[in-house]
Amino acid sequence: MKFIRPLIHSLFLIFILGLQQLSFAQSRAGEAVLDINPYKITCIGEGRHPCTFGKMNGEKCTVDFDIQGFEFEWGFTYQLRIEYRDINPAPADGSSKEYRMKKLLKKEPVNADFSFEYTLEPKSDLFGFVSMVEDAGDDKLLLLGEKYIICNGQKNKILSILETAPVKLLLKFDNDKNLQLIEFVD
């Protein structure tokens, strides 16, 4: 009899701790409105990689994750209603959340006068990363492995500067949704 009481207390304690662990492991989920800008930037995580950026529920954010059911297209702004949930355990090389597009609220092409500043990083830096721009022949560079920049006679100058320093460019989309160099930005 005198062993039963401590045994019941021990089992009760194990039960309570188990419930705490179970509630901790359960996924938190929610919904958000995500506004996505019309071009991608370079994110650093497991190396450099392209990611989109914008605002989630009005707060600036990088979209460094896949959204199930959504396909990004350069030159368009988007507004999405998404749902998300925690991934337990989180993968070592990815997002700790899973995202799914619930509804496409807006997809609009950028205006003809839309331009933006873009900084190209040097071919290598302190971390030894490779540049996200490649020579694509003629007068073009391939940005992030996805989008051409038409350099308007400035490709060699850009590549030369990128050997040692970042280059800030003013870009705009052309009719084919390629990027056109407008000018260098100081």
MIDOSE-1310 file (N, C-alpha, C; in nm, 2 decimals, decimal comma, always signed):
residues 186
mkfi	+0,08/-0,12/+0,00/+0,00/+0,00/+0,00/+0,08/+0,13/+0,00; +0,20/+0,12/+0,08/+0,27/+0,24/+0,09/+0,35/+0,27/-0,05; +0,36/+0,18/-0,14/+0,42/+0,20/-0,27/+0,32/+0,25/-0,37; +0,19/+0,23/-0,35/+0,09/+0,26/-0,44/+0,07/+0,42/-0,45
rpli	+0,07/+0,48/-0,34/+0,06/+0,63/-0,34/+0,17/+0,70/-0,42; +0,30/+0,67/-0,39/+0,41/+0,73/-0,47/+0,40/+0,69/-0,62; +0,36/+0,56/-0,65/+0,34/+0,52/-0,78/+0,23/+0,60/-0,86; +0,12/+0,63/-0,79/+0,01/+0,71/-0,85/+0,06/+0,85/-0,88
hslf	+0,14/+0,91/-0,78/+0,19/+1,04/-0,80/+0,29/+1,05/-0,92; +0,37/+0,94/-0,93/+0,47/+0,94/-1,04/+0,40/+0,93/-1,17; +0,30/+0,84/-1,18/+0,22/+0,82/-1,30/+0,15/+0,95/-1,34; +0,09/+1,02/-1,24/+0,03/+1,15/-1,26/+0,12/+1,25/-1,31
lifi	+0,24/+1,26/-1,26/+0,35/+1,35/-1,30/+0,39/+1,32/-1,44; +0,41/+1,20/-1,48/+0,44/+1,16/-1,61/+0,33/+1,19/-1,71; +0,21/+1,17/-1,67/+0,09/+1,21/-1,75/+0,09/+1,36/-1,78; +0,11/+1,44/-1,68/+0,11/+1,59/-1,69/+0,22/+1,63/-1,79
lglq	+0,34/+1,58/-1,76/+0,46/+1,61/-1,85/+0,43/+1,57/-1,99; +0,37/+1,45/-2,01/+0,34/+1,41/-2,14/+0,24/+1,50/-2,21; +0,14/+1,55/-2,14/+0,04/+1,64/-2,20/+0,11/+1,77/-2,24; +0,20/+1,82/-2,16/+0,28/+1,94/-2,20/+0,36/+1,92/-2,32
qlsf	+0,42/+1,81/-2,33/+0,50/+1,78/-2,45/+0,41/+1,77/-2,58; +0,30/+1,70/-2,56/+0,20/+1,69/-2,67/+0,15/+1,82/-2,72; +0,12/+1,91/-2,62/+0,07/+2,04/-2,67/+0,18/+2,12/-2,73; +0,30/+2,11/-2,68/+0,42/+2,18/-2,75/+0,44/+2,13/-2,89
aqsr	+0,42/+2,00/-2,91/+0,45/+1,94/-3,04/+0,34/+1,97/-3,14; +0,22/+2,00/-3,09/+0,11/+2,03/-3,19/+0,14/+2,15/-3,27; +0,09/+2,15/-3,39/+0,11/+2,26/-3,48/+0,03/+2,38/-3,45; +0,09/+2,50/-3,46/+0,02/+2,62/-3,46/-0,01/+2,65/-3,60
agea	-0,13/+2,70/-3,63/-0,17/+2,73/-3,76/-0,24/+2,87/-3,76; -0,25/+2,92/-3,89/-0,31/+3,05/-3,90/-0,33/+3,09/-4,05; -0,38/+3,21/-4,07/-0,40/+3,27/-4,20/-0,33/+3,40/-4,20; -0,30/+3,45/-4,32/-0,24/+3,58/-4,34/-0,27/+3,63/-4,48
vldi	-0,26/+3,76/-4,50/-0,26/+3,82/-4,63/-0,12/+3,86/-4,67; -0,07/+3,81/-4,78/+0,06/+3,83/-4,83/+0,07/+3,91/-4,96; +0,13/+4,03/-4,95/+0,15/+4,11/-5,07/+0,30/+4,08/-5,12; +0,31/+4,05/-5,25/+0,44/+4,01/-5,30/+0,48/+4,11/-5,41
npyk	+0,61/+4,15/-5,40/+0,67/+4,25/-5,50/+0,69/+4,18/-5,63; +0,71/+4,25/-5,74/+0,72/+4,19/-5,87/+0,86/+4,14/-5,91; +0,96/+4,13/-5,82/+1,09/+4,08/-5,86/+1,14/+4,01/-5,73; +1,24/+3,92/-5,76/+1,31/+3,85/-5,65/+1,44/+3,91/-5,61
itci	+1,48/+3,88/-5,49/+1,61/+3,93/-5,43/+1,69/+3,81/-5,39; +1,81/+3,83/-5,35/+1,90/+3,72/-5,31/+1,88/+3,71/-5,16; +1,85/+3,59/-5,11/+1,85/+3,56/-4,97/+1,96/+3,47/-4,94; +2,01/+3,48/-4,81/+2,12/+3,39/-4,77/+2,07/+3,30/-4,66
gegr	+2,08/+3,17/-4,68/+2,05/+3,07/-4,58/+2,15/+2,96/-4,60; +2,11/+2,85/-4,66/+2,20/+2,75/-4,70/+2,26/+2,79/-4,84; +2,34/+2,89/-4,83/+2,40/+2,95/-4,95/+2,30/+3,06/-5,00; +2,34/+3,12/-5,11/+2,25/+3,23/-5,17/+2,15/+3,16/-5,25
hpct	+2,03/+3,22/-5,25/+1,92/+3,16/-5,33/+1,82/+3,27/-5,35; +1,74/+3,26/-5,46/+1,64/+3,37/-5,49/+1,52/+3,35/-5,40; +1,46/+3,47/-5,35/+1,34/+3,47/-5,28/+1,26/+3,59/-5,31; +1,13/+3,59/-5,29/+1,05/+3,71/-5,31/+1,04/+3,78/-5,18
fgkm	+0,98/+3,90/-5,18/+0,96/+3,97/-5,06/+0,84/+4,06/-5,07; +0,79/+4,12/-4,96/+0,68/+4,20/-4,96/+0,63/+4,23/-4,82; +0,50/+4,21/-4,80/+0,44/+4,23/-4,67/+0,35/+4,12/-4,63; +0,35/+4,08/-4,51/+0,26/+3,98/-4,46/+0,18/+4,05/-4,35
ngek	+0,05/+4,06/-4,37/-0,04/+4,13/-4,28/+0,01/+4,27/-4,25; +0,07/+4,34/-4,35/+0,12/+4,47/-4,34/+0,26/+4,49/-4,29; +0,32/+4,38/-4,25/+0,46/+4,39/-4,20/+0,56/+4,34/-4,31; +0,67/+4,41/-4,33/+0,77/+4,37/-4,43/+0,82/+4,24/-4,40
ctvd	+0,84/+4,16/-4,51/+0,90/+4,02/-4,49/+0,97/+3,98/-4,62; +1,06/+3,89/-4,60/+1,11/+3,81/-4,72/+1,03/+3,68/-4,72; +1,00/+3,64/-4,84/+0,93/+3,52/-4,86/+1,03/+3,41/-4,90; +1,09/+3,36/-4,80/+1,20/+3,26/-4,82/+1,15/+3,12/-4,80
fdiq	+1,04/+3,09/-4,86/+0,97/+2,96/-4,85/+0,89/+2,94/-4,97; +0,85/+2,82/-4,99/+0,76/+2,78/-5,10/+0,62/+2,80/-5,05; +0,53/+2,84/-5,14/+0,39/+2,85/-5,11/+0,32/+2,75/-5,20; +0,26/+2,64/-5,14/+0,19/+2,54/-5,22/+0,08/+2,61/-5,30
gfef	+0,07/+2,57/-5,42/-0,04/+2,63/-5,51/-0,01/+2,76/-5,57; +0,11/+2,82/-5,55/+0,14/+2,95/-5,60/+0,26/+2,94/-5,68; +0,26/+3,01/-5,80/+0,37/+3,01/-5,89/+0,40/+3,16/-5,92; +0,52/+3,20/-5,88/+0,56/+3,34/-5,89/+0,60/+3,37/-6,04
ewgf	+0,56/+3,48/-6,09/+0,60/+3,53/-6,22/+0,65/+3,67/-6,21; +0,77/+3,69/-6,26/+0,84/+3,82/-6,25/+0,75/+3,93/-6,33; +0,75/+4,05/-6,27/+0,68/+4,16/-6,34/+0,53/+4,17/-6,30; +0,49/+4,10/-6,20/+0,35/+4,10/-6,14/+0,36/+4,12/-5,99
tyql	+0,27/+4,21/-5,94/+0,25/+4,21/-5,80/+0,13/+4,12/-5,76; +0,14/+4,06/-5,64/+0,04/+3,97/-5,60/-0,01/+4,00/-5,46; -0,14/+3,96/-5,44/-0,19/+3,96/-5,30/-0,26/+3,83/-5,29; -0,21/+3,75/-5,19/-0,26/+3,62/-5,16/-0,32/+3,61/-5,02
riey	-0,41/+3,52/-5,01/-0,45/+3,48/-4,87/-0,39/+3,34/-4,86; -0,31/+3,33/-4,76/-0,24/+3,20/-4,73/-0,27/+3,15/-4,60; -0,26/+3,02/-4,58/-0,26/+2,96/-4,45/-0,13/+2,89/-4,42; -0,10/+2,88/-4,30/+0,03/+2,83/-4,26/+0,02/+2,74/-4,13
rdin	+0,11/+2,66/-4,11/+0,12/+2,57/-3,99/+0,26/+2,54/-3,96; +0,29/+2,52/-3,83/+0,43/+2,49/-3,79/+0,46/+2,34/-3,84; +0,58/+2,32/-3,87/+0,63/+2,19/-3,90/+0,71/+2,14/-3,78; +0,67/+2,02/-3,72/+0,74/+1,97/-3,60/+0,78/+1,83/-3,63
papa	+0,90/+1,79/-3,63/+1,01/+1,88/-3,61/+1,05/+1,96/-3,73; +1,10/+2,08/-3,72/+1,14/+2,16/-3,83/+1,26/+2,10/-3,91; +1,26/+2,11/-4,04/+1,38/+2,06/-4,11/+1,50/+2,14/-4,09; +1,62/+2,09/-4,09/+1,74/+2,16/-4,07/+1,77/+2,26/-4,18
dgss	+1,72/+2,23/-4,30/+1,76/+2,31/-4,42/+1,64/+2,38/-4,48; +1,54/+2,41/-4,40/+1,42/+2,48/-4,46/+1,34/+2,55/-4,36; +1,22/+2,60/-4,40/+1,13/+2,67/-4,31/+1,07/+2,59/-4,21; +1,05/+2,65/-4,09/+0,98/+2,58/-3,98/+0,83/+2,58/-4,00
keyr	+0,78/+2,64/-4,11/+0,64/+2,65/-4,14/+0,61/+2,60/-4,28; +0,49/+2,55/-4,29/+0,44/+2,51/-4,42/+0,33/+2,61/-4,47; +0,34/+2,66/-4,59/+0,25/+2,76/-4,64/+0,17/+2,71/-4,76; +0,04/+2,75/-4,77/-0,04/+2,70/-4,88/-0,13/+2,82/-4,92
mkkl	-0,14/+2,85/-5,05/-0,22/+2,96/-5,10/-0,37/+2,91/-5,09; -0,44/+2,99/-5,02/-0,58/+2,97/-5,00/-0,66/+3,03/-5,11; -0,62/+3,16/-5,15/-0,69/+3,23/-5,25/-0,60/+3,34/-5,31; -0,60/+3,35/-5,44/-0,53/+3,46/-5,51/-0,62/+3,58/-5,51
lkke	-0,59/+3,68/-5,44/-0,67/+3,80/-5,43/-0,65/+3,90/-5,54; -0,52/+3,91/-5,58/-0,49/+4,00/-5,69/-0,36/+3,95/-5,76; -0,35/+3,97/-5,89/-0,23/+3,96/-5,97/-0,24/+4,07/-6,08; -0,14/+4,16/-6,06/-0,14/+4,28/-6,15/-0,01/+4,30/-6,21
pvna	+0,00/+4,33/-6,35/+0,13/+4,36/-6,41/+0,18/+4,49/-6,36; +0,31/+4,51/-6,35/+0,36/+4,64/-6,32/+0,34/+4,74/-6,43; +0,33/+4,87/-6,39/+0,31/+4,98/-6,49/+0,44/+4,99/-6,57; +0,42/+5,05/-6,69/+0,53/+5,06/-6,78/+0,64/+5,15/-6,72
dfsf	+0,61/+5,24/-6,63/+0,70/+5,33/-6,57/+0,76/+5,28/-6,44; +0,73/+5,16/-6,40/+0,78/+5,10/-6,28/+0,93/+5,07/-6,29; +1,01/+5,12/-6,20/+1,15/+5,09/-6,19/+1,19/+5,07/-6,05; +1,31/+5,01/-6,03/+1,35/+4,97/-5,90/+1,50/+4,96/-5,89
eytl	+1,56/+4,99/-5,77/+1,70/+4,97/-5,75/+1,73/+4,83/-5,72; +1,84/+4,78/-5,77/+1,88/+4,64/-5,74/+2,03/+4,63/-5,72; +2,08/+4,57/-5,61/+2,22/+4,56/-5,59/+2,27/+4,42/-5,62; +2,36/+4,41/-5,71/+2,43/+4,29/-5,74/+2,55/+4,27/-5,66
epks	+2,57/+4,16/-5,59/+2,68/+4,14/-5,50/+2,80/+4,08/-5,58; +2,92/+4,11/-5,53/+3,04/+4,06/-5,60/+3,04/+3,91/-5,62; +3,13/+3,86/-5,71/+3,13/+3,72/-5,74/+3,16/+3,63/-5,62; +3,24/+3,68/-5,52/+3,26/+3,61/-5,40/+3,27/+3,71/-5,29
dlfg	+3,24/+3,67/-5,17/+3,24/+3,76/-5,05/+3,31/+3,68/-4,93; +3,30/+3,73/-4,82/+3,36/+3,67/-4,70/+3,31/+3,53/-4,68; +3,19/+3,50/-4,72/+3,14/+3,36/-4,70/+3,17/+3,27/-4,81; +3,23/+3,32/-4,92/+3,27/+3,24/-5,03/+3,15/+3,20/-5,13
fvsm	+3,04/+3,28/-5,12/+2,93/+3,25/-5,20/+2,96/+3,29/-5,35; +2,90/+3,23/-5,44/+2,91/+3,26/-5,58/+2,80/+3,37/-5,61; +2,84/+3,46/-5,71/+2,74/+3,56/-5,75/+2,61/+3,50/-5,80; +2,51/+3,58/-5,79/+2,38/+3,53/-5,84/+2,35/+3,59/-5,98
veda	+2,45/+3,64/-6,05/+2,44/+3,69/-6,19/+2,54/+3,62/-6,27; +2,50/+3,58/-6,39/+2,59/+3,50/-6,49/+2,59/+3,57/-6,62; +2,70/+3,56/-6,69/+2,71/+3,62/-6,83/+2,62/+3,53/-6,92; +2,52/+3,59/-6,99/+2,43/+3,51/-7,07/+2,45/+3,54/-7,22
gddk	+2,57/+3,59/-7,25/+2,60/+3,61/-7,39/+2,55/+3,75/-7,44; +2,57/+3,78/-7,57/+2,53/+3,91/-7,62/+2,54/+4,02/-7,52; +2,44/+4,09/-7,49/+2,45/+4,20/-7,40/+2,36/+4,18/-7,28; +2,36/+4,05/-7,23/+2,26/+4,01/-7,13/+2,34/+3,94/-7,01
llll	+2,28/+3,96/-6,89/+2,31/+3,88/-6,77/+2,19/+3,80/-6,73; +2,22/+3,69/-6,67/+2,11/+3,61/-6,61/+2,11/+3,63/-6,46; +2,00/+3,68/-6,41/+1,99/+3,71/-6,27/+1,92/+3,60/-6,20; +1,98/+3,55/-6,09/+1,93/+3,45/-6,00/+1,89/+3,32/-6,08
geky	+1,95/+3,30/-6,20/+1,92/+3,18/-6,28/+1,78/+3,19/-6,34; +1,71/+3,30/-6,33/+1,57/+3,31/-6,38/+1,54/+3,42/-6,47; +1,60/+3,53/-6,47/+1,55/+3,65/-6,54/+1,67/+3,72/-6,61; +1,65/+3,76/-6,73/+1,76/+3,83/-6,81/+1,76/+3,98/-6,78
iicn	+1,88/+4,03/-6,76/+1,90/+4,18/-6,76/+1,96/+4,22/-6,89; +1,89/+4,31/-6,97/+1,94/+4,36/-7,09/+2,03/+4,48/-7,05; +2,16/+4,48/-7,08/+2,25/+4,57/-7,02/+2,28/+4,70/-7,09; +2,22/+4,71/-7,21/+2,24/+4,84/-7,29/+2,39/+4,88/-7,30
gqkn	+2,47/+4,78/-7,34/+2,61/+4,81/-7,37/+2,70/+4,82/-7,24; +2,64/+4,79/-7,13/+2,72/+4,80/-7,00/+2,75/+4,67/-6,93; +2,73/+4,56/-7,00/+2,75/+4,43/-6,94/+2,90/+4,41/-6,90; +3,00/+4,44/-6,98/+3,14/+4,42/-6,94/+3,18/+4,51/-6,82
kils	+3,12/+4,63/-6,82/+3,15/+4,72/-6,70/+3,09/+4,66/-6,57; +2,97/+4,61/-6,58/+2,91/+4,54/-6,47/+2,99/+4,43/-6,42; +3,03/+4,34/-6,51/+3,10/+4,22/-6,47/+3,24/+4,25/-6,42; +3,30/+4,36/-6,47/+3,43/+4,40/-6,42/+3,42/+4,45/-6,28
ilet	+3,32/+4,54/-6,25/+3,30/+4,59/-6,11/+3,27/+4,48/-6,02; +3,19/+4,38/-6,06/+3,15/+4,27/-5,97/+3,26/+4,18/-5,93; +3,38/+4,19/-6,00/+3,50/+4,11/-5,95/+3,54/+4,15/-5,81; +3,51/+4,27/-5,77/+3,56/+4,32/-5,64/+3,46/+4,39/-5,56
apvk	+3,35/+4,44/-5,62/+3,26/+4,53/-5,54/+3,11/+4,51/-5,59; +3,02/+4,55/-5,50/+2,88/+4,54/-5,54/+2,85/+4,65/-5,65; +2,74/+4,62/-5,72/+2,69/+4,72/-5,82/+2,55/+4,75/-5,80; +2,51/+4,87/-5,79/+2,37/+4,91/-5,77/+2,32/+4,96/-5,90
lllk	+2,21/+4,90/-5,95/+2,15/+4,93/-6,08/+2,01/+4,98/-6,06; +1,96/+5,07/-6,16/+1,82/+5,10/-6,17/+1,77/+5,02/-6,28; +1,67/+4,94/-6,26/+1,61/+4,85/-6,36/+1,47/+4,87/-6,38; +1,42/+4,83/-6,50/+1,27/+4,83/-6,52/+1,24/+4,71/-6,61
fdnd	+1,11/+4,67/-6,61/+1,07/+4,56/-6,70/+1,04/+4,61/-6,84; +1,08/+4,53/-6,94/+1,04/+4,57/-7,08/+0,91/+4,49/-7,11; +0,87/+4,50/-7,24/+0,74/+4,44/-7,28/+0,74/+4,29/-7,26; +0,86/+4,23/-7,27/+0,87/+4,08/-7,26/+0,90/+4,04/-7,11
knlq	+0,89/+4,13/-7,02/+0,91/+4,11/-6,88/+1,06/+4,07/-6,85; +1,15/+4,11/-6,94/+1,29/+4,10/-6,91/+1,32/+4,23/-6,84; +1,44/+4,23/-6,77/+1,48/+4,35/-6,70/+1,57/+4,44/-6,79; +1,55/+4,57/-6,80/+1,63/+4,66/-6,87/+1,71/+4,75/-6,78
lief	+1,84/+4,76/-6,80/+1,92/+4,85/-6,73/+1,89/+4,99/-6,77; +1,85/+5,08/-6,67/+1,83/+5,22/-6,70/+1,96/+5,29/-6,67; +2,02/+5,27/-6,55/+2,15/+5,34/-6,52/+2,21/+5,28/-6,40; +2,34/+5,31/-6,37/+2,40/+5,28/-6,25/+2,36/+5,38/-6,14
vd	+2,35/+5,33/-6,02/+2,31/+5,41/-5,91/+2,43/+5,43/-5,81; +2,46/+5,55/-5,77/+2,57/+5,57/-5,68/+2,53/+5,55/-5,54
